[in-house]
Amino acid sequence: MNTARLAVFAPVDSTARVEAVVRRLADAIALGLLADGEQLPSEAELAGQLGVSTVTLREALMALRQQGMVETRRGRGGGSFVRLPSDLDLGLLLRGYAVEELRDLGDHYAAIAGAAARLAAQRALPSDLAPLLRSLDEMAKADWDGRLRRLDGRFHVEIAAASQSARLTQEEIRLQADIGPLLWLSRDEHHEMTKRQLFDQHRAIVEAIRAGAGDQARELAERHVLDAVDHLIELRLRLQE
Amino acid sequence: MTKLQAGRPADVVDAALARVGQVAGEVFTTLREVRAATAATVLSVRQAGREPVAADLATLRPLLWNRLDSARLSALIAGIGFIAAPGLLADAAWYLEWWQENPSGRPVQLLRDLDPSSSAFYDYTHWDWYAGPLAGAEHTICGPYVDYLCTDEYSLTFSAPVTVAGAFIGVAAADVFVRRFEAAVDPALREIPAPALLTNAEGRVVASNTARWIAGSAYRGAPGFTKHAIGDLPFTLVAADR
């Protein structure tokens, strides 16, 4: 048997599975689906549920520990616990991104958010609008804290879901995990002004969806993402000085 | 061009109505089993002189796992379980005994942060699949909708109220992928020799035999179409009159 043929049957690299588990859990933590302080099931149980080996799971948990998203305590009452990194240092975080990367992430997110908003305008029925209106309402009452951020995430997932596309919705959730915390941290100055701006943009998107104005909804949703990314890029450029 | 003699239009429409009723009926039959088992569990715990806790609901697992078995005839159901009314359980304000099919093996339990104070997602009393049964509806079908909480797929959620001694204690529910429901009713729709579509109460298309309205699009009324009710299901079959 030649070597090329042997390679076909070589064990599959397990890094991809570790990466998939890390991503799944990190997404859930960043979006608040897994709560700060929540205890994860035992390693054996979690590995079984995710359909991976215990070794793969351990590697994934180690990576999450290094990212500060999971904490493991030993002994009685021990186990793995979710840690929501709350006071992430924006400067430190931003240094990890080149401007080009931020631009590219923004392009991707704007494309997804825009397409979802356009389809939502074409397809939304009253039961799709109801959750959006409820989220707008709850956000108007929320203080500038973790709850507002979670509501903001939910609002954008609800728009994606109104498009009736499962793939766009999954992509929205993934992108929120990739760039959501960064975008949110970049808004963390001048709360009152930013909050008003944020709400005005949200309301305008919902109005366009309600009116069935697809092109306008797309334009507004893209602008909403790109404004935030522009701000992030300005912050990143300032860091270099 | 098209041959319209596939059978008398009224007959094929009736057959399609019957088929939709049958497919949905299978799911609701399963939900009645879950409902009976849940009510019996809660009742027996109370008769033993205490309030139910989350662990008591583990008695439902053999039934739930069995109904997720993909070797079963129709294999429509992708997720199934009981959603407790907030406050029902002594040790968990919010709780789902919820299991999902797992293509690579045994069913897996859905674990979610259910505390509304830490998660923005999960005050489940707002969802139609909870609010419908709570308001007394015997047959609730939520969707088609992108179910980003459970299946991550375009889904229908069927639900029915669970009561003990007349008091509402939660909801028995099942998730069905739209594509599977579509596959189950499509042959009957294709027998109809005119454009025909199945919609939910709001007009969201579940399945159709025409590219003009496909699953996920919105039917907002059209001239020359007649709506046919399907028993007490919140679905409507809309067929062109010609």
Interface residues (C-beta under 8 A of the other chain):
Chain A: L31 G32 L33 L34 A35 D36 E38 P41 G48 Q49 G51 Q122 R123 A124 L125 P126 S127 D128 P131 R134 R147 R150 L151 G153 R154 V157 A160 A161 S163 Q164 S165 A166 T169 Q170 I173
Chain B: N102 S104 G105 V108 Q109 L111 R112 D113 D115 S118 S119 A120 F121 H126 D128 P144 Y145 V146 Y148 D152 E153 Y154 E202 G203 R204 G216 S217 A218
